[in-house]
Amino acid sequence: MNDVILEASGLSKSFSGFLAVEGVDLKVRRGGVHALIGPNGAGKTTLFNLLTRFLEPTSGRIVFNGRDITRTSAEKVACLGMVRSFQISAIFPHFSVRENVIVALQRPLGVSYSFWRSAGMLRRLNARADEILEMVGLGGMADVAAADLSYGRKRVLELATTLAAEPEILLLDEPMAGLGREDIGRVSDLIRSLRGTRTILMVEHNLSVVADLSDTITVLTRGRILAEGNYETVSAHAGVIEAYMGVGHA
């Protein structure tokens, strides 16, 4: 099986003549953790939105699992197994932690959340939801209202709902944003546990997290790829030191 699960070729995006992303060639390998880093305005979020089909490319091609998805809708791409999270937590605050995961489990069935399902179906959904919650460290909080969780645990719950979609690749947009040290450790442990069984592509500013988790790092600046490789390779790159690490990001 091809070890490249997601590939972009010559990917560009122009906004009223401004090239936010220019000629990006990117390969994300199956089962690894791949980080996109770069200074503010480097084009990370635009590239992320192009790959997940929330933006239309001006030019270039995107291939997922050998299938051209350049013009495929974001919803269909998610159904194909590419699921993303967002910087802002997206959960149902007045549902319990378990109910939030059950909502996500029902999405592939093409139905909205419903309490009026067969007892057998509800038992299966409850059991699977509890398995996922145990996996992410929220097993003891299944009946807690999502609104009552700390910010960090809400981010973990969002990851749990993402996992409920059984994605082949997770695209995480700044998963550590706003987290304290304990929660960063919790989310890092979760991402580490997924290595090999899921592919993860993440935009992340926390360089210690990037160094700890990433197999491959792609550094963007001014919409172009400046460097790529493991942490040792990119951290020694003179252009990276000048354009990214030298500007004081943590």
C-alpha positions in Angstrom: 0.0 0.0 0.0 1.2 3.5 -0.8 2.6 5.0 2.3 1.5 8.5 1.2 -2.0 9.1 2.4 -2.4 12.8 1.5 -0.5 14.7 -1.2 -0.7 18.3 -2.6 1.0 19.2 -5.9 1.6 22.8 -6.9 -1.1 24.0 -4.6 -1.8 27.7 -4.7 -4.4 30.1 -3.3 -4.8 33.8 -4.4 -6.9 36.4 -2.7 -7.5 39.4 -5.0 -4.0 39.0 -6.4 -2.3 38.2 -3.1 -0.7 34.7 -3.1 -1.4 33.3 0.4 -0.1 29.9 -0.7 2.2 29.4 -3.7 3.2 26.2 -5.4 3.1 24.0 -2.3 4.1 20.3 -2.8 3.4 18.3 0.3 3.3 14.6 1.1 1.9 13.2 4.4 2.9 9.7 5.2 0.5 7.1 6.6 0.6 6.5 10.3 2.8 9.4 11.2 2.5 12.8 12.9 3.2 15.6 10.5 3.4 19.2 11.7 2.9 22.5 9.8 4.8 25.4 11.4 5.8 28.9 10.5 5.5 32.5 11.6 2.2 34.3 11.7 1.0 35.0 8.1 3.1 32.1 6.7 0.0 30.5 5.1 -0.5 27.6 7.5 -4.2 28.1 8.0 -4.9 28.8 4.4 -3.0 25.6 3.4 -4.9 23.7 6.1 -8.2 25.0 4.7 -7.2 24.0 1.2 -6.3 20.5 2.2 -9.6 20.0 4.1 -11.5 21.6 1.2 -12.9 24.5 3.2 -11.2 26.7 0.5 -11.1 26.3 -3.2 -7.5 26.3 -4.6 -6.6 28.7 -7.3 -4.4 26.0 -8.8 -2.8 22.7 -8.0 -4.0 19.2 -7.0 -4.9 17.4 -3.8 -4.9 13.6 -3.6 -6.2 11.6 -0.6 -5.8 7.8 -0.5 -5.0 7.8 -4.3 -8.2 9.8 -5.1 -8.2 13.3 -6.5 -10.3 15.4 -4.1 -9.3 18.8 -5.5 -12.9 19.7 -6.2 -14.6 17.4 -3.7 -16.8 19.1 -1.0 -15.5 19.3 2.6 -18.5 17.1 3.7 -17.7 14.3 1.3 -14.0 14.5 2.1 -14.9 14.0 5.8 -17.0 10.9 4.8 -13.9 9.6 2.9 -12.0 9.6 6.2 -10.3 13.0 6.5 -11.6 14.8 9.6 -10.5 18.0 11.1 -10.7 19.9 14.4 -10.8 23.7 14.8 -9.0 26.2 17.0 -12.3 26.9 18.8 -13.8 23.9 20.6 -17.0 22.7 18.8 -19.1 20.7 21.2 -22.7 20.7 22.5 -22.3 22.4 25.9 -25.7 21.2 27.4 -25.2 17.6 26.3 -23.3 15.2 28.5 -19.8 14.2 27.6 -21.1 10.8 26.5 -24.0 12.3 24.5 -21.5 14.5 22.6 -19.6 11.4 21.5 -22.9 9.6 20.6 -23.8 12.5 18.3 -20.5 12.1 16.5 -21.0 8.3 16.3 -24.4 8.8 14.6 -23.0 11.1 11.8 -21.8 8.3 9.6 -25.3 6.8 9.8 -26.7 9.9 8.2 -29.1 10.7 11.1 -29.3 13.4 13.6 -29.0 12.8 17.4 -32.0 10.9 18.6 -33.1 9.4 21.9 -35.8 7.4 20.1 -33.7 4.5 18.8 -33.9 0.8 19.5 -32.5 -0.3 22.8 -29.9 -2.5 21.0 -28.7 0.4 19.0 -28.5 2.7 22.0 -26.5 0.1 23.9 -24.0 -0.3 21.1 -23.6 3.5 20.8 -23.2 3.9 24.5 -20.6 1.1 24.7 -18.6 2.6 21.8 -18.8 6.1 23.2 -17.5 4.8 26.6 -14.7 3.0 24.8 -13.6 6.3 23.1 -13.9 8.2 26.4 -11.7 5.7 28.1 -9.2 6.0 25.3 -8.9 9.8 25.7 -9.0 9.8 29.5 -12.5 11.1 30.0 -14.1 7.7 31.1 -14.9 9.0 34.6 -16.7 12.1 33.2 -19.2 10.5 30.8 -22.3 11.9 32.6 -20.9 15.4 33.2 -22.3 18.2 31.2 -19.8 19.4 28.6 -20.3 23.0 29.7 -18.9 22.0 33.1 -15.6 20.7 31.7 -12.4 22.7 31.9 -11.2 24.3 28.7 -8.5 21.7 28.3 -11.0 18.8 28.8 -13.3 20.4 26.3 -10.5 20.2 23.7 -10.0 16.5 24.6 -13.7 15.9 24.2 -13.5 17.5 20.8 -10.8 15.1 19.9 -12.9 12.3 21.1 -15.8 13.3 18.8 -13.3 13.6 16.0 -12.1 10.0 16.7 -15.8 8.8 16.8 -15.9 9.4 13.0 -13.2 6.7 12.6 -11.0 8.9 10.4 -7.9 7.7 8.6 -6.3 11.1 9.0 -7.0 13.8 11.6 -6.2 17.4 10.8 -5.7 19.3 14.0 -5.7 23.1 14.0 -3.5 24.2 16.9 -4.6 21.5 19.3 -2.6 23.0 22.2 -3.9 26.5 21.8 -4.9 27.9 25.2 -4.0 24.8 27.2 -2.1 24.7 30.4 0.8 22.4 31.0 -1.2 19.5 32.4 -3.7 19.6 29.5 -0.9 19.9 27.0 0.5 16.7 28.4 -2.9 15.0 28.2 -3.5 15.9 24.6 0.1 15.1 23.7 -0.3 11.6 25.2 -3.5 11.1 23.2 -1.8 12.1 19.9 1.2 9.9 20.7 -1.1 6.9 21.4 -2.7 7.3 17.9 0.6 7.1 16.1 0.6 4.1 13.7 -3.2 3.6 13.8 -4.1 7.1 12.6 -2.3 9.7 10.5 -2.2 13.2 12.1 -1.5 16.5 10.3 -1.4 19.4 12.7 -0.8 23.1 12.7 0.9 23.9 15.9 2.9 26.9 17.4 4.2 25.1 20.5 7.7 24.0 19.3 8.4 21.7 22.3 5.2 19.8 21.4 6.2 19.7 17.7 9.7 18.4 18.6 8.3 15.8 20.9 5.5 14.4 18.7 6.3 15.0 15.0 7.9 12.6 12.6 8.0 15.2 9.9 7.9 19.0 10.1 7.0 21.3 7.2 8.0 24.9 7.7 6.1 27.6 5.7 7.0 31.2 5.2 5.2 33.7 2.9 3.0 30.9 1.5 5.9 28.7 0.4 7.7 25.7 1.9 11.0 26.8 3.4 12.2 23.5 4.9 11.0 20.0 5.6 12.3 17.1 7.7 12.6 16.0 11.3 13.1 18.4 14.1 16.9 18.2 14.1 16.9 19.0 10.3 14.6 21.9 10.3 15.9 23.5 13.6 19.4 23.6 12.0 18.2 25.3 8.8 19.5 28.8 8.6 16.4 30.1 6.9 14.1 28.6 9.5 16.2 30.1 12.3 15.8 33.5 10.6 12.2 33.3 9.5 10.6 31.4 12.3 12.6 30.4 15.4 14.3 33.7 15.6 11.1 35.6 16.0 10.4 34.3 19.4 7.4 31.9 18.9 6.9 29.4 21.7 
